[in-house]
Amino acid sequence: MDKITIDYTAHENFIKNNRALYDETVRRFATGDDTLTPQELAQAYYATPFAGYKPLTELVKTANQLYRIRDYRVAYFMYLDALERDPFSLLLLKKAANASYFDGIDPEATQRLRASVKRLHEVIQATGDGTTPDTAFQVIQVSDEYQILYDIFHVKDVISQSVVKRDGAVVYDEMTVMILGEKEARKVYFAVYGETDDDMQDFFNRKKTY
């Protein structure tokens, strides 16, 4: 996949000027449309902070509690409801897929959700390699960072997380992690939407707490 460059001003304008196209892309993604190109998916994923969604945080917390006690069926439908407000959340997509699988609810949905996770992985990986701040992975919410760490790097332990500020404005999350099979810790870098001087407050308003 070609490298994907992020321009949040352009993504914000996309929402303002092409909301119907954005909504159609979200619908296609949710239904597992495999004709959706990586560029179309990236455009929608990185425009989502401007789409006006308010994630159903309390619903997700309840779903997670049910998931932990293996009430997968009820949790599954709660995750689906939550995805209506947070359509590209790697966490919700994975939880919904796992709940469906564990309870045997809908094999086709399980495959579709897992395929959606894989496609988002590919888009995020096309923004960088995470080895330096200059090549940080670009994500739209903190919870996506952790899913990339666990799914792509097979991290077994997050040792520390710190915020690194460079060039007077750009902020990166520096994650020190232990990876399965490695003896030394390594650092992985993420750039999360909103972590700049201008929109830091907006970032904290949007930041996931689950």
C-alpha positions in Angstrom: 0.0 0.0 0.0 1.2 3.5 -0.8 2.2 5.8 2.1 -0.8 7.8 3.4 -0.2 11.4 4.4 -2.5 13.0 6.9 -3.8 16.5 6.5 -6.5 17.2 9.1 -7.4 20.5 7.6 -8.3 18.7 4.4 -10.2 16.0 6.3 -12.2 18.7 8.2 -13.1 20.3 4.9 -14.1 16.9 3.5 -16.7 16.6 6.3 -18.0 20.1 5.7 -18.2 19.8 2.0 -18.9 16.1 1.4 -20.8 14.8 4.5 -23.0 12.6 2.3 -20.0 10.9 0.8 -18.5 10.4 4.3 -21.7 8.8 5.6 -21.8 6.5 2.6 -18.2 5.5 3.2 -19.1 4.7 6.8 -22.0 2.6 5.6 -19.9 0.7 3.1 -17.3 0.0 5.7 -19.9 -1.2 8.2 -21.4 -3.6 5.7 -18.0 -5.0 4.7 -17.9 -3.6 1.2 -14.6 -4.9 -0.1 -14.5 -2.5 -3.0 -13.8 0.4 -0.6 -10.2 1.5 -1.4 -7.6 2.2 1.2 -7.6 5.9 0.2 -11.4 6.1 0.7 -11.1 4.4 4.0 -8.3 6.6 5.2 -10.2 9.7 4.1 -13.2 8.7 6.3 -11.2 7.4 9.2 -9.1 10.5 9.6 -12.1 12.8 9.0 -14.1 11.2 11.8 -13.0 13.6 14.6 -14.9 16.3 12.7 -18.1 14.2 12.1 -19.8 15.3 15.4 -20.0 11.9 16.9 -20.3 11.5 20.7 -19.1 8.0 21.7 -21.3 6.0 24.0 -18.7 5.7 26.7 -21.0 4.4 29.4 -22.6 1.8 27.1 -19.2 0.5 26.2 -18.2 0.3 29.9 -21.3 -1.8 30.6 -20.6 -4.0 27.5 -17.0 -4.5 28.7 -18.3 -5.6 32.1 -20.6 -8.1 30.5 -17.8 -9.3 28.2 -15.6 -10.0 31.2 -18.3 -12.2 32.8 -18.8 -13.9 29.4 -22.2 -12.6 28.7 -21.1 -12.3 25.1 -24.5 -12.1 23.4 -25.7 -9.0 25.2 -22.3 -7.4 25.0 -22.2 -8.0 21.2 -25.3 -6.0 20.5 -24.1 -3.2 22.8 -20.9 -3.0 20.9 -22.9 -2.8 17.6 -24.9 0.0 19.1 -21.6 1.8 20.2 -20.2 1.4 16.7 -23.0 3.6 15.4 -21.3 6.5 17.2 -17.7 5.4 16.8 -17.7 3.5 13.5 -13.9 3.1 13.1 -12.9 2.2 16.7 -10.5 -0.8 16.5 -11.4 -1.6 20.1 -15.2 -1.8 19.4 -14.7 -3.7 16.2 -12.5 -6.3 17.9 -14.7 -6.7 20.9 -17.8 -7.2 18.7 -16.0 -9.7 16.6 -14.8 -11.7 19.6 -18.2 -11.6 21.3 -19.9 -12.9 18.2 -17.3 -15.6 17.8 -17.3 -16.8 21.5 -21.1 -17.1 21.6 -21.5 -18.3 18.0 -23.9 -15.4 17.2 -23.1 -14.6 13.6 -20.2 -16.2 11.8 -20.5 -13.9 8.8 -20.5 -10.8 11.1 -17.4 -12.2 12.9 -15.5 -12.5 9.6 -16.7 -9.1 8.4 -15.7 -7.4 11.7 -12.3 -9.0 11.7 -11.8 -8.0 8.0 -12.6 -4.4 9.0 -10.0 -4.5 11.8 -7.4 -5.8 9.3 -8.2 -3.0 6.8 -7.9 -0.3 9.4 -4.6 -1.8 10.5 -3.3 -1.6 6.9 -4.4 2.1 6.7 -2.7 3.1 9.9 0.5 1.2 9.1 0.6 3.1 5.8 1.1 6.4 7.7 4.4 5.4 9.2 6.4 2.6 11.0 6.3 4.0 14.5 10.0 3.8 15.1 10.6 7.5 15.4 8.5 10.6 16.0 8.9 11.6 12.4 7.5 8.2 11.3 4.9 7.9 14.0 1.7 6.0 13.3 -1.2 8.4 12.9 -4.4 7.5 14.8 -7.6 9.4 15.7 -8.0 8.1 19.3 -5.9 6.8 22.1 -7.6 3.4 22.2 -6.4 2.7 18.6 -2.8 3.0 19.8 -3.2 0.1 22.1 -4.9 -2.1 19.5 -2.0 -1.5 17.1 0.5 -2.4 19.8 -1.3 -5.6 20.7 -2.3 -6.7 17.2 0.7 -5.6 15.1 3.6 -5.7 17.5 2.3 -8.5 19.8 3.1 -6.4 22.9 2.9 -8.3 26.1 3.5 -5.3 28.4 3.3 -1.5 28.1 6.0 -0.3 30.4 5.4 3.4 30.1 3.6 6.1 28.1 4.9 9.6 27.8 4.2 12.7 25.7 7.0 14.0 23.6 6.7 17.6 22.3 8.7 18.6 19.3 9.0 21.7 17.0 7.0 23.8 19.4 3.6 22.2 18.7 3.6 18.7 17.4 3.0 16.1 20.2 3.7 12.4 20.1 2.9 9.5 22.4 6.1 7.6 23.2 5.2 4.0 24.2 7.9 1.9 25.8 6.9 -1.7 25.4 8.0 -5.3 25.7 7.3 -7.4 22.7 6.7 -11.1 22.8 9.9 -12.9 22.0 12.2 -9.9 22.5 14.6 -9.4 25.4 14.9 -5.6 25.2 12.2 -3.0 25.5 11.5 -0.8 22.5 9.8 2.5 21.8 6.8 2.9 19.5 5.5 6.4 18.5 2.0 7.6 17.7 0.6 10.9 16.7 -3.0 11.2 17.9 -5.5 13.7 16.5 -5.7 16.8 18.7 -2.3 16.6 20.3 -1.2 20.1 19.3 -1.2 23.4 21.1 -4.2 24.7 19.0 -6.5 21.7 19.6 -5.2 20.1 22.8 -8.4 20.9 24.7 -10.5 19.4 21.9 -8.4 16.3 22.1 -9.0 15.9 25.8 -12.7 16.3 25.2 -12.7 13.5 22.7 -10.2 11.2 24.4 -11.5 7.7 25.1 -11.7 6.6 28.8 -12.5 3.0 28.2 
